[in-house]
């Protein structure tokens, strides 16, 4: 199996718990989860299966982001949320995601923190919204 194919399979396995946060609706997340599970259960042709998984993951902007981040983490292929430096300044959030502790359009300064200082409580996951997490 091609290393990229291995990364696609690992991304498909790793993304399933996060689908409700990355896909626009609960129904779409459940449908994608079912399709990923079906593909992951097929073992007859690993290369073709990886290609089908890639097509499924690239259908949504945020799942495509997740796939890109996992593939960039070769050879470990960890979910973006488990990669070193994920919550540090300069790591991009998926498009359309924001830090849930912030109001849309706020920055670190307007939220009452000084850029570069540690926050007292970091959010566990990102929530949908118009800004990115810093």
N, C-alpha and C positions, 0 to 999 in steps of 0.2 A: 504494500500500500504506500502511495506517495505521502511524504511528510505533511503536505497541505491537506490531503484527504484525512489523515489521522487528526489533524487540528480541527477540521470541520466536524468530525464525529465527536471529538471532545467538547467542542462548542455546543453541539446539539444536546449532549448530555447535561452540560453545565447550565444551560440557559433555562431549562424547564422550570426551576423554582422561581425564576424572575419574570416569567412571561406576563403575569398580570400587571407588572409595572412597566413593561416594555411595549405592550401591544395595546391598541386603542380601546378595546372593550373586553369584558370578561368572556363573552361568547367567542370572540376572535382568538383570545388567549387559549381557551379550552380547545378550540378547533385546531390551532397550531400545535398544541401539546399532543393531541391525539395523532396528528400527522407525523410529528417527530417520533413519537413512540412506535408507530407502525414502521417507519423507516429504520429506526434503530434496531427493531426486531428482525429485520431482513439481513441475512448473512450470506446470501448466495453470491453476490458480486459486490465486494466492498467499495471498489472505485465508483461504480454506478450509484451505489447507495450514498456515498459521500457527495456526489454531484447532485442527487435529488435533495439531500439535506441542505446543501448550499443554496439551491433554488428556493427552498422553503424559508431559510433564514434571511435571504436577501429580499423577500417580499415586503418587509416592513423596515422603515428607516432605522428604528432603534435596535432591532434584532440584527440588522446588517452591521451597525456600529459594534454591537457585542461580538459578532463573528470576527470583524476586523481586529478588534483588540485581542481576542483569544489567539488568532493566527499570528499576530505581532509578538506574542509571548512564547514563540517556539524556542526550545523544544518542550517547555513546561505546559503550555496551553491552559493557563489558569483563567478563570473568569476575571473580567476587569476589576471587580470589587475585591479580589484577592491578590492582585498584583502589587508589587512594591510601589509606593508613591501614589496610590490611587486617589487619596483624599488630599494630596498636596497641591499647592498652587501650580498651575500650568497643565494639569491633567484635565482634558476636556470631558465634560459630561456628555451623555448622549443628547442629540438634538431634541429640543423641546422639554428638557428636564431641568429642574431647579432644586435647590436646597429647600426642604420643607419648612425650615425655621425662618425663612426670609419671605418678605412680601414681594410680589412681582415688581421688578424695576429697582430694587434696592441694591446697594453695593455694601462692601464691608464697612466703609466709613459711615454711610447713612444708616446702617443697622446698629451702629454704636460700638463697633469693634475697630481696632487698629489693624490694618493689613499686616500680616506676618506674625500676629500674636496667636497663641493657642485659644481655641474656643473651649468654653467650659463643658459643653455637651454637644458632641457631633451627632448629626442625624444618622440613623442607621441605613436608610435607603433614600434615594432621590424620589421626588414626587413630580408629577406632570406640572408644567408651568412654563412661562415665557422666558425665564432667565436661566443661567447656568450656575452651578455650585462652585464656590471658590475654594 
